[in-house]
């Protein structure tokens, strides 16, 4: 049994064509989706890089809490479980960008890829991956994890990938006033990206950010295409389980925030891509509408390799991928703490609820927020003020869930409020 996981750090699900984006060119992601399984509602648990790494390794929630939680005894670890069954594990990551240190420990082999002369970091990683695949091609039982941080700013995107998105101002055609100023300033690519609040009315800044990110996504898409070609060319490459996902998305001005100065758990940060390709393209084209999270990846890989991973909170995705189940949980919860600021989110198929447990000191007036899903895709119409009774019940469920995740033993998921009697009509 063999598997490859590609984690594209900072990749918003909404940036991909297979998740509904109509203007960013992502043919490799879309081809993988067409031949594999798309998990439509995959979410981060603890919405930071360290939290994603822990979720991927342990399959357990590590949500921030208002009261310090004790250490978990005998915490599960995917790599330990694979080692006991003599499954080789290898991590490849770009040494030019920080990778959570805890995540890099415990692998049988770790390749920290440095950039050579006249070589881009992404090209260097792809070269290292190609070499690793040659070594692993005729070996049984391995997991290769490829960490791609290319989408994290500052963005360094080759000109060829910027050109489709940034059109240089051309000379005016004959017949016009040569001294007439252009109506709008031409967009130019961002490299250094601002961090913090921006003017929500500054459409030019927002469009510049989004377009620069789009070019970076297309650059990564081309790299994914090369990776898929390399895997498909392996002897038995069609029998490899392939997963592509992200640790967290990014705030790129959608709600007036860029970067990570606020723990705002909107869709652009916590809604993640999860694409899975089964051997032989089995179940290709399937879309899974069940709610899934990053804590599900460790039990999925354990299931694939046939190893025991007791004590996990997540669930294997393979039954969903094969059409043997329609759902694995009634709701998902996320949390993020930045400094003293703390926010939680609860998501159902019909609702997105954001609860600022401790707003940032400059956001004292940030209220609980409730959005109708999937209609309010961009989360712009907060309807919480119309449904305070339901909001209070969602808050209690959130608090109970966070408390339950810190308890030893199997996760006891708090029941969801009785939809028939308490939930407002999304219509």
Secondary structure, 3 states (H helix, E strand, C coil): CEEEEEEECCCCHHHCHHHCCCCCCCHHHHHHHHHCEEEEEEECCECCHHHHHHHHHHCCCCCCCCCCCCCCCCCCCHHHHHHHCCCEEEEEEECCCCCCHHHHCCCCEEEEECCCCCCCHHHHHHHHHHHHHHHHCCCCCEEEEEEECCCCCCCCCCHHHHCCCCCCCCCCCCCCCCCCCCCCCCCCCCCCCCCEECCCCCHHHHHHHHHHHHHHHHHHHHHHHHHHHHHHCCCCHHHCEEEEECCCCCCECCCCEECCCCCCCCHHHHEECEEEECHHHCCCCEEEEEEEECCHHHHHHHHHHCCCCCCCCCCCCHHHHCCCCCCCCCCEEEEEEECCEEEEEEECCCEEEEEEEECCCCCCCCCCEEEECCCCCCCCCCCHHHCHHHHHHHHHHHHHHHHHHCCCCCCCCCCCCCHHHHCCCCC
